[in-house]
């Protein structure tokens, strides 16, 4: 059964909601959890579920993503397994960019080599969850569905950013609403208080509604039929139309699921990983998450105080205080640094590996001595000098400058930025 399936992972467009983390990389390539990338989540679930034909669709800043996939996911020559990145391309028939998620699939339809008898998984690349895709695939086939939408129950107060579903007692979808703006629109979608899908972690006991997780399963023939239209987006156009014209069913999911497509959600999800009992773990006995094997030395920690933190390999920490923070690959944390409630994504290389010495007066990669940082995201290869202070204290919710950005009360230092000695952020 599984060999007849293909997975299409939607890499997204410009990734504006995650800017500036998407300033120099595509959304699927954004690092998460100290050593992983967002793309590792759906790809790992495909591998664990026995799905070996995987396509990733992207069009912006795809070099970093291409390198990661090439270096990480290499299959043998005997199973026919592969993962392929497909970027928007100009042809004699079409010269435009992808107009939306459905348009991205439509423009690449000739690359998928669909024969018509497969089931096609459409997956997003900005969600955090564990799922065995074989379970909704079995449900899809047993229900003889044309379309299956994986769904989860969430509080109605959080529903405005998602597509809402209503299903009957046979799980057939009878109504769909994309991103409701008022509570009155949600009334018809409120789940019975004792509904099984109300059991999702963190949501029990609240008024809930069922939302689309951005995971769709189509019969291949029905997907091809749906793409004959000029509709551009799955959530806004293809799915509502398919629900009216096809046999569409919902597969309720009761595990942990989190949309981390914004800076605020990304920050909270990463910080939650540092808790003693996080809602999501990358290590899982049946559904572990894979990433690039780098063969780095263990993190070296000297005379430091560390509480509730993730420290990735290749890091060096000396006489520092680190609390509720994620410290990524090859991070250098200098003496007497205080780091709280922050994400340090790390570095692509070690400073001593560079062929030429750094410029005079330019700080080394990492965080310089006597610096203090709180509630910030420090992107890759950032050079923070000595006695730098990053403390927002809620004074600004949104701000752009040459050195930093503020999004939802979180300071973000973009990739490759140099922050001079004695800098105070905000200034």
BAFITOR-709020 format. One record per residue (C-alpha): residue in one letter; chain; x, y, z. Coordinates in Angstrom, 1 decimal. Layout:
BEGIN
REC; A; A; X; Y; Z .
...
END
This chain:
BEGIN
REC; X; A; 0.0; 0.0; 0.0 .
REC; X; A; 2.7; 2.5; 1.0 .
REC; X; A; 4.7; 2.1; -2.2 .
REC; X; A; 1.8; 3.6; -4.1 .
REC; X; A; 1.9; 6.8; -2.2 .
REC; X; A; 3.8; 10.1; -2.8 .
REC; X; A; 4.3; 13.0; -0.5 .
REC; X; A; 4.4; 16.6; -1.6 .
REC; X; A; 5.7; 19.1; 1.0 .
REC; X; A; 4.8; 22.7; 0.5 .
REC; X; A; 7.8; 24.8; 1.1 .
REC; X; A; 5.8; 28.1; 1.3 .
REC; X; A; 6.5; 31.4; -0.4 .
REC; X; A; 8.5; 34.3; 1.0 .
REC; X; A; 7.8; 33.2; 4.6 .
REC; X; A; 6.9; 36.7; 5.7 .
REC; X; A; 5.5; 35.6; 9.0 .
REC; X; A; 8.9; 34.1; 10.0 .
REC; X; A; 10.9; 37.1; 8.7 .
REC; X; A; 13.8; 37.9; 9.4 .
REC; X; A; 14.6; 34.2; 9.9 .
REC; X; A; 13.6; 33.8; 6.3 .
REC; X; A; 15.7; 36.7; 5.1 .
REC; X; A; 18.4; 34.4; 3.7 .
REC; X; A; 16.7; 31.0; 3.7 .
REC; X; A; 13.4; 29.4; 2.8 .
REC; X; A; 10.9; 28.6; 5.5 .
REC; X; A; 11.5; 24.8; 5.5 .
REC; X; A; 15.2; 25.5; 6.1 .
REC; X; A; 14.7; 27.5; 9.3 .
REC; X; A; 16.6; 25.8; 12.2 .
REC; X; A; 14.6; 24.5; 15.2 .
REC; X; A; 15.4; 22.7; 18.4 .
REC; X; A; 19.2; 23.5; 18.3 .
REC; X; A; 20.2; 21.2; 15.5 .
REC; X; A; 17.2; 20.4; 13.2 .
REC; X; A; 15.4; 22.2; 10.4 .
REC; X; A; 11.6; 22.6; 9.9 .
REC; X; A; 11.8; 20.4; 6.8 .
REC; X; A; 13.1; 17.5; 9.0 .
REC; X; A; 9.6; 17.1; 10.6 .
REC; X; A; 7.5; 16.1; 7.6 .
REC; X; A; 10.4; 14.3; 5.9 .
REC; X; A; 11.1; 12.2; 9.0 .
REC; X; A; 7.5; 11.3; 9.3 .
REC; X; A; 7.4; 10.2; 5.7 .
REC; X; A; 10.5; 7.9; 6.2 .
REC; X; A; 9.0; 6.5; 9.5 .
REC; X; A; 5.7; 5.8; 7.7 .
REC; X; A; 7.4; 4.0; 4.8 .
REC; X; A; 6.8; 6.7; 2.2 .
REC; X; A; 9.8; 7.0; 0.0 .
REC; X; A; 8.7; 9.2; -2.9 .
REC; X; A; 9.0; 12.8; -1.5 .
REC; X; A; 8.9; 16.1; -3.3 .
REC; X; A; 9.6; 19.5; -1.7 .
REC; X; A; 8.2; 22.6; -3.5 .
REC; X; A; 9.9; 25.9; -2.9 .
REC; X; A; 10.7; 29.1; -4.8 .
REC; X; A; 12.4; 31.6; -2.4 .
REC; X; A; 16.0; 31.4; -1.0 .
REC; X; A; 16.2; 27.6; -1.7 .
REC; X; A; 20.0; 27.2; -1.7 .
REC; X; A; 20.2; 26.4; 2.1 .
REC; X; A; 17.3; 24.0; 1.8 .
REC; X; A; 18.9; 22.2; -1.2 .
REC; X; A; 22.2; 21.8; 0.6 .
REC; X; A; 20.5; 20.4; 3.8 .
REC; X; A; 18.4; 17.9; 1.9 .
REC; X; A; 21.3; 16.8; -0.3 .
REC; X; A; 23.6; 16.3; 2.7 .
REC; X; A; 21.0; 14.6; 4.9 .
REC; X; A; 18.7; 12.3; 3.0 .
REC; X; A; 20.5; 9.8; 0.8 .
REC; X; A; 18.6; 6.7; -0.1 .
REC; X; A; 20.0; 3.4; -1.5 .
REC; X; A; 19.8; 2.5; -5.2 .
REC; X; A; 17.6; -0.5; -4.8 .
REC; X; A; 14.3; 0.8; -3.3 .
REC; X; A; 13.7; 3.6; -5.8 .
REC; X; A; 13.3; 6.0; -2.8 .
REC; X; A; 14.1; 9.7; -3.3 .
REC; X; A; 13.5; 13.2; -2.1 .
REC; X; A; 13.6; 16.0; -4.6 .
REC; X; A; 13.4; 19.8; -4.3 .
REC; X; A; 11.3; 21.4; -7.0 .
REC; X; A; 11.6; 25.2; -7.4 .
REC; X; A; 9.4; 27.4; -9.5 .
REC; X; A; 10.7; 27.4; -13.1 .
REC; X; A; 10.0; 29.2; -16.3 .
REC; X; A; 8.8; 27.1; -19.3 .
REC; X; A; 7.4; 27.9; -22.7 .
REC; X; A; 3.9; 27.5; -21.3 .
REC; X; A; 4.4; 29.5; -18.2 .
REC; X; A; 6.9; 32.1; -16.9 .
REC; X; A; 5.3; 33.2; -13.5 .
REC; X; A; 6.0; 32.3; -9.9 .
REC; X; A; 3.8; 30.0; -7.9 .
REC; X; A; 0.5; 31.8; -7.2 .
REC; X; A; -0.3; 29.7; -4.1 .
REC; X; A; 0.0; 26.2; -2.7 .
REC; X; A; -2.3; 24.6; -5.2 .
REC; X; A; -0.6; 26.5; -8.1 .
REC; X; A; 2.7; 25.2; -6.9 .
REC; X; A; 1.5; 21.6; -7.2 .
REC; X; A; -0.2; 22.3; -10.5 .
REC; X; A; 3.0; 23.8; -12.0 .
REC; X; A; 5.0; 20.7; -11.0 .
REC; X; A; 2.4; 18.1; -11.9 .
REC; X; A; 4.6; 16.7; -14.8 .
REC; X; A; 7.4; 16.0; -12.4 .
REC; X; A; 5.4; 13.8; -10.1 .
REC; X; A; 4.9; 11.1; -12.6 .
REC; X; A; 1.4; 10.3; -11.2 .
REC; X; A; -0.2; 7.2; -12.8 .
REC; X; A; -3.6; 7.7; -11.2 .
REC; X; A; -3.8; 4.9; -8.7 .
REC; X; A; -1.7; 6.5; -5.9 .
REC; X; A; -2.7; 8.4; -2.8 .
REC; X; A; -1.0; 11.8; -2.6 .
REC; X; A; -0.1; 13.4; 0.7 .
REC; X; A; 0.0; 17.2; 0.7 .
REC; X; A; 2.1; 18.4; 3.7 .
REC; X; A; 3.1; 21.7; 5.2 .
REC; X; A; 6.6; 22.5; 6.5 .
REC; X; A; 6.0; 24.8; 9.4 .
REC; X; A; 4.3; 22.5; 11.9 .
REC; X; A; 5.6; 20.6; 14.9 .
REC; X; A; 4.0; 17.2; 15.6 .
REC; X; A; 4.5; 13.4; 15.5 .
REC; X; A; 2.3; 11.4; 13.2 .
REC; X; A; 2.4; 8.0; 11.6 .
REC; X; A; 0.9; 8.8; 8.2 .
REC; X; A; 0.0; 5.2; 7.7 .
REC; X; A; -3.0; 5.7; 10.1 .
REC; X; A; -4.8; 8.4; 8.1 .
REC; X; A; -3.9; 6.6; 4.9 .
REC; X; A; -5.6; 3.4; 6.1 .
REC; X; A; -8.6; 5.5; 7.2 .
REC; X; A; -8.6; 7.2; 3.8 .
REC; X; A; -8.8; 3.9; 2.0 .
REC; X; A; -11.2; 2.2; 4.3 .
REC; X; A; -13.6; 5.2; 4.0 .
REC; X; A; -13.2; 5.2; 0.2 .
REC; X; A; -12.6; 8.9; 0.5 .
REC; X; A; -11.6; 11.1; -2.4 .
REC; X; A; -10.1; 13.5; 0.1 .
REC; X; A; -9.1; 13.1; 3.7 .
REC; X; A; -8.2; 16.2; 5.9 .
REC; X; A; -6.3; 15.6; 9.1 .
REC; X; A; -7.9; 17.7; 11.8 .
REC; X; A; -7.4; 18.6; 15.4 .
REC; X; A; -9.5; 20.2; 18.1 .
REC; X; A; -8.4; 23.6; 19.4 .
REC; X; A; -10.1; 26.3; 21.6 .
REC; X; A; -12.5; 28.5; 19.6 .
REC; X; A; -10.5; 31.6; 20.7 .
REC; X; A; -7.5; 30.3; 18.6 .
REC; X; A; -9.4; 29.4; 15.5 .
REC; X; A; -9.2; 32.6; 13.5 .
REC; X; A; -5.9; 31.6; 11.8 .
REC; X; A; -7.1; 28.2; 10.6 .
REC; X; A; -9.6; 26.5; 8.4 .
REC; X; A; -12.6; 25.1; 10.4 .
REC; X; A; -14.2; 21.7; 9.7 .
REC; X; A; -17.6; 20.2; 10.7 .
REC; X; A; -18.1; 16.5; 10.3 .
REC; X; A; -21.0; 14.1; 10.8 .
REC; X; A; -21.0; 10.9; 12.9 .
REC; X; A; -19.3; 9.0; 10.0 .
REC; X; A; -16.6; 11.7; 9.9 .
REC; X; A; -17.7; 13.0; 6.5 .
REC; X; A; -17.0; 16.7; 6.2 .
REC; X; A; -20.2; 18.7; 5.9 .
REC; X; A; -19.0; 22.2; 6.3 .
REC; X; A; -15.7; 24.2; 6.0 .
REC; X; A; -14.8; 27.8; 6.9 .
REC; X; A; -11.4; 29.3; 6.2 .
REC; X; A; -10.0; 31.7; 8.9 .
REC; X; A; -13.2; 33.0; 10.6 .
REC; X; A; -12.9; 36.6; 11.7 .
REC; X; A; -15.8; 36.7; 14.2 .
REC; X; A; -17.0; 34.3; 17.0 .
REC; X; A; -20.5; 34.3; 15.4 .
REC; X; A; -19.0; 32.5; 12.4 .
REC; X; A; -17.6; 29.8; 14.6 .
REC; X; A; -20.9; 28.8; 16.5 .
REC; X; A; -21.9; 26.2; 14.0 .
REC; X; A; -18.5; 24.5; 14.3 .
REC; X; A; -18.3; 24.1; 18.1 .
REC; X; A; -17.7; 20.5; 19.1 .
REC; X; A; -19.7; 18.6; 21.7 .
REC; X; A; -18.0; 18.9; 25.0 .
REC; X; A; -17.3; 15.2; 25.3 .
REC; X; A; -16.2; 14.7; 21.7 .
REC; X; A; -13.1; 12.5; 21.3 .
REC; X; A; -11.1; 15.2; 19.5 .
REC; X; A; -11.4; 17.4; 22.6 .
REC; X; A; -8.8; 15.2; 24.1 .
REC; X; A; -5.9; 17.0; 22.4 .
REC; X; A; -3.2; 18.0; 24.9 .
REC; X; A; -3.9; 21.3; 26.6 .
REC; X; A; -7.4; 21.7; 25.2 .
REC; X; A; -9.5; 19.4; 27.4 .
REC; X; A; -12.5; 21.1; 29.0 .
REC; X; A; -12.6; 24.2; 26.7 .
REC; X; A; -15.1; 24.9; 24.0 .
REC; X; A; -13.3; 23.5; 20.9 .
REC; X; A; -13.7; 23.4; 17.2 .
REC; X; A; -12.1; 21.2; 14.6 .
REC; X; A; -9.4; 22.7; 12.4 .
REC; X; A; -7.4; 21.5; 9.4 .
REC; X; A; -3.8; 20.6; 10.2 .
REC; X; A; -2.7; 21.3; 6.7 .
REC; X; A; -2.3; 17.6; 6.0 .
REC; X; A; -4.4; 16.4; 3.0 .
REC; X; A; -4.7; 13.0; 1.3 .
REC; X; A; -6.1; 12.9; -2.2 .
REC; X; A; -6.8; 10.1; -4.5 .
REC; X; A; -4.4; 10.9; -7.4 .
REC; X; A; -7.2; 11.1; -10.0 .
REC; X; A; -9.2; 13.4; -7.8 .
REC; X; A; -6.2; 15.7; -7.2 .
REC; X; A; -5.6; 16.0; -10.9 .
REC; X; A; -9.3; 16.8; -11.4 .
REC; X; A; -9.2; 19.5; -8.7 .
REC; X; A; -6.1; 21.1; -10.2 .
REC; X; A; -7.9; 21.5; -13.6 .
REC; X; A; -9.3; 24.7; -12.2 .
REC; X; A; -7.4; 28.0; -12.0 .
REC; X; A; -7.7; 28.0; -8.2 .
REC; X; A; -4.4; 29.0; -6.5 .
REC; X; A; -4.6; 27.9; -2.9 .
REC; X; A; -5.6; 24.6; -1.1 .
REC; X; A; -7.0; 26.1; 2.1 .
REC; X; A; -8.9; 29.0; 0.6 .
REC; X; A; -10.2; 27.4; -2.7 .
REC; X; A; -9.3; 23.8; -3.5 .
REC; X; A; -10.4; 22.2; -0.2 .
REC; X; A; -13.8; 24.1; 0.2 .
REC; X; A; -14.6; 23.2; -3.4 .
REC; X; A; -13.5; 19.5; -3.0 .
REC; X; A; -15.7; 19.2; 0.2 .
REC; X; A; -18.8; 20.2; -1.9 .
REC; X; A; -18.0; 18.0; -4.9 .
REC; X; A; -16.1; 15.0; -3.6 .
REC; X; A; -16.3; 12.4; -0.8 .
REC; X; A; -14.3; 14.3; 1.8 .
REC; X; A; -13.6; 13.0; 5.3 .
REC; X; A; -11.9; 14.2; 8.4 .
REC; X; A; -9.2; 12.2; 10.3 .
REC; X; A; -9.3; 13.5; 13.9 .
REC; X; A; -5.8; 13.7; 15.5 .
REC; X; A; -5.5; 13.9; 19.3 .
REC; X; A; -1.7; 14.3; 19.8 .
REC; X; A; 0.4; 17.4; 20.0 .
REC; X; A; 0.4; 19.7; 17.0 .
REC; X; A; 1.7; 23.3; 16.7 .
REC; X; A; 1.8; 25.8; 13.8 .
REC; X; A; 5.1; 27.6; 14.2 .
REC; X; A; 4.9; 29.7; 11.1 .
REC; X; A; 5.2; 33.0; 13.1 .
REC; X; A; 8.1; 34.4; 15.2 .
REC; X; A; 5.9; 34.3; 18.3 .
REC; X; A; 4.9; 30.7; 17.8 .
REC; X; A; 8.4; 29.7; 16.7 .
REC; X; A; 9.9; 31.3; 19.9 .
REC; X; A; 7.4; 29.7; 22.2 .
REC; X; A; 7.7; 26.2; 20.7 .
REC; X; A; 11.5; 26.3; 21.0 .
REC; X; A; 11.5; 27.6; 24.6 .
REC; X; A; 8.9; 24.9; 25.5 .
REC; X; A; 11.5; 22.3; 24.4 .
REC; X; A; 13.6; 23.3; 27.5 .
REC; X; A; 10.9; 22.4; 30.0 .
REC; X; A; 11.3; 19.2; 32.1 .
REC; X; A; 8.3; 17.7; 30.4 .
REC; X; A; 8.0; 19.5; 27.0 .
REC; X; A; 4.9; 19.0; 24.9 .
REC; X; A; 7.0; 17.9; 22.0 .
REC; X; A; 10.2; 15.8; 21.9 .
REC; X; A; 12.5; 15.2; 19.0 .
REC; X; A; 13.4; 11.8; 20.4 .
REC; X; A; 10.6; 9.3; 20.0 .
REC; X; A; 10.7; 5.5; 20.2 .
REC; X; A; 8.7; 5.1; 16.9 .
REC; X; A; 8.8; 8.4; 15.2 .
REC; X; A; 12.2; 10.1; 15.8 .
REC; X; A; 13.2; 13.1; 13.8 .
REC; X; A; 16.3; 12.8; 11.6 .
REC; X; A; 18.7; 15.6; 10.5 .
REC; X; A; 22.2; 16.1; 9.0 .
REC; X; A; 24.9; 14.1; 10.9 .
REC; X; A; 27.7; 16.5; 11.4 .
REC; X; A; 30.2; 14.5; 13.6 .
REC; X; A; 30.9; 17.4; 15.9 .
REC; X; A; 32.6; 17.1; 19.3 .
REC; X; A; 30.4; 17.2; 22.5 .
REC; X; A; 29.6; 20.6; 23.9 .
REC; X; A; 32.2; 21.8; 26.3 .
REC; X; A; 30.8; 23.5; 29.4 .
REC; X; A; 33.3; 25.1; 31.9 .
REC; X; A; 32.3; 26.5; 35.3 .
REC; X; A; 28.8; 27.5; 34.2 .
REC; X; A; 25.3; 27.5; 35.7 .
REC; X; A; 22.7; 25.9; 33.3 .
REC; X; A; 19.1; 25.3; 34.1 .
REC; X; A; 16.4; 24.1; 31.6 .
REC; X; A; 18.4; 24.3; 28.4 .
REC; X; A; 19.2; 22.5; 25.2 .
REC; X; A; 22.9; 22.6; 24.3 .
REC; X; A; 23.9; 21.3; 20.9 .
REC; X; A; 27.2; 19.7; 20.0 .
REC; X; A; 30.2; 21.7; 19.0 .
REC; X; A; 29.3; 24.4; 21.5 .
REC; X; A; 31.8; 26.0; 24.0 .
REC; X; A; 30.4; 27.7; 27.2 .
REC; X; A; 32.6; 29.3; 29.8 .
REC; X; A; 31.6; 30.8; 33.2 .
REC; X; A; 28.1; 31.6; 31.9 .
REC; X; A; 24.6; 31.6; 33.3 .
REC; X; A; 22.0; 30.0; 30.9 .
REC; X; A; 18.4; 29.6; 31.8 .
REC; X; A; 15.4; 28.4; 29.7 .
REC; X; A; 17.3; 28.7; 26.4 .
REC; X; A; 18.2; 26.8; 23.3 .
REC; X; A; 21.9; 26.9; 22.3 .
REC; X; A; 22.5; 25.6; 18.8 .
REC; X; A; 25.4; 24.0; 16.9 .
REC; X; A; 28.9; 25.5; 17.3 .
REC; X; A; 27.7; 28.2; 19.6 .
REC; X; A; 30.4; 30.1; 21.5 .
REC; X; A; 29.2; 31.7; 24.8 .
REC; X; A; 31.9; 33.9; 26.4 .
REC; X; A; 32.8; 34.4; 30.1 .
REC; X; A; 30.2; 36.0; 32.4 .
REC; X; A; 27.5; 35.9; 29.8 .
REC; X; A; 23.9; 35.8; 31.1 .
REC; X; A; 21.4; 34.2; 28.6 .
REC; X; A; 17.8; 33.8; 29.6 .
REC; X; A; 14.6; 32.8; 27.7 .
REC; X; A; 16.5; 33.0; 24.4 .
REC; X; A; 17.4; 31.0; 21.2 .
REC; X; A; 20.9; 31.0; 19.9 .
REC; X; A; 20.8; 29.2; 16.6 .
REC; X; A; 24.6; 28.8; 16.3 .
REC; X; A; 27.1; 28.9; 13.5 .
REC; X; A; 27.7; 27.2; 10.1 .
REC; X; A; 31.4; 26.9; 10.8 .
REC; X; A; 34.1; 27.3; 13.5 .
REC; X; A; 36.0; 30.5; 13.5 .
REC; X; A; 39.4; 28.8; 13.4 .
REC; X; A; 38.4; 27.0; 10.2 .
REC; X; A; 38.5; 30.3; 8.3 .
REC; X; A; 41.5; 30.7; 5.9 .
REC; X; A; 42.1; 34.4; 6.9 .
REC; X; A; 42.0; 36.1; 10.3 .
REC; X; A; 39.0; 38.1; 11.2 .
REC; X; A; 39.1; 41.9; 10.7 .
REC; X; A; 40.5; 43.9; 13.5 .
REC; X; A; 37.8; 45.2; 15.9 .
REC; X; A; 35.2; 42.8; 14.6 .
REC; X; A; 33.9; 40.5; 17.4 .
REC; X; A; 34.3; 36.8; 17.1 .
REC; X; A; 31.4; 34.6; 16.2 .
REC; X; A; 29.2; 34.0; 19.2 .
REC; X; A; 28.4; 36.0; 22.3 .
REC; X; A; 31.1; 38.2; 23.8 .
REC; X; A; 32.2; 38.4; 27.5 .
REC; X; A; 29.9; 40.1; 30.0 .
REC; X; A; 27.0; 40.3; 27.6 .
REC; X; A; 23.4; 39.9; 28.9 .
REC; X; A; 20.6; 38.7; 26.6 .
REC; X; A; 17.0; 38.0; 27.4 .
REC; X; A; 14.0; 37.0; 25.3 .
REC; X; A; 15.8; 37.1; 22.0 .
REC; X; A; 16.5; 35.0; 18.9 .
REC; X; A; 20.1; 35.1; 17.7 .
REC; X; A; 20.4; 33.8; 14.2 .
REC; X; A; 23.4; 31.9; 12.7 .
REC; X; A; 26.9; 33.4; 12.5 .
REC; X; A; 26.0; 36.4; 14.5 .
REC; X; A; 29.0; 38.3; 16.1 .
REC; X; A; 28.0; 39.9; 19.4 .
REC; X; A; 30.7; 41.9; 21.1 .
REC; X; A; 31.6; 42.4; 24.8 .
REC; X; A; 29.2; 44.0; 27.3 .
REC; X; A; 26.3; 43.9; 24.9 .
REC; X; A; 22.8; 44.2; 26.5 .
REC; X; A; 19.6; 42.9; 24.9 .
REC; X; A; 16.7; 43.5; 27.2 .
REC; X; A; 13.4; 44.6; 25.7 .
REC; X; A; 11.1; 44.6; 28.8 .
REC; X; A; 8.0; 44.9; 26.7 .
REC; X; A; 8.7; 48.5; 25.5 .
REC; X; A; 8.2; 47.7; 21.8 .
REC; X; A; 6.2; 45.0; 20.0 .
REC; X; A; 7.4; 45.6; 16.5 .
REC; X; A; 10.4; 47.5; 15.2 .
REC; X; A; 13.0; 47.3; 12.3 .
REC; X; A; 16.6; 48.5; 12.4 .
REC; X; A; 19.9; 47.7; 10.7 .
REC; X; A; 21.0; 45.5; 13.7 .
REC; X; A; 17.8; 43.9; 14.9 .
REC; X; A; 14.1; 43.4; 14.5 .
REC; X; A; 11.4; 43.2; 17.1 .
REC; X; A; 8.4; 40.9; 16.5 .
REC; X; A; 5.7; 40.3; 19.1 .
REC; X; A; 8.0; 41.6; 21.8 .
REC; X; A; 10.9; 39.3; 20.8 .
REC; X; A; 14.2; 40.7; 19.6 .
REC; X; A; 15.6; 38.9; 16.5 .
REC; X; A; 19.2; 39.4; 15.4 .
REC; X; A; 19.5; 38.4; 11.7 .
REC; X; A; 22.0; 36.0; 10.3 .
REC; X; A; 25.6; 37.3; 9.9 .
REC; X; A; 24.9; 40.5; 11.9 .
REC; X; A; 27.8; 42.1; 13.7 .
REC; X; A; 26.8; 43.8; 17.1 .
REC; X; A; 29.6; 46.0; 18.3 .
REC; X; A; 30.9; 46.1; 21.9 .
REC; X; A; 28.8; 47.9; 24.5 .
REC; X; A; 25.7; 48.0; 22.3 .
REC; X; A; 22.4; 48.3; 24.0 .
REC; X; A; 19.2; 46.9; 22.3 .
REC; X; A; 16.9; 48.6; 22.1 .
REC; X; A; 19.0; 51.7; 21.9 .
END
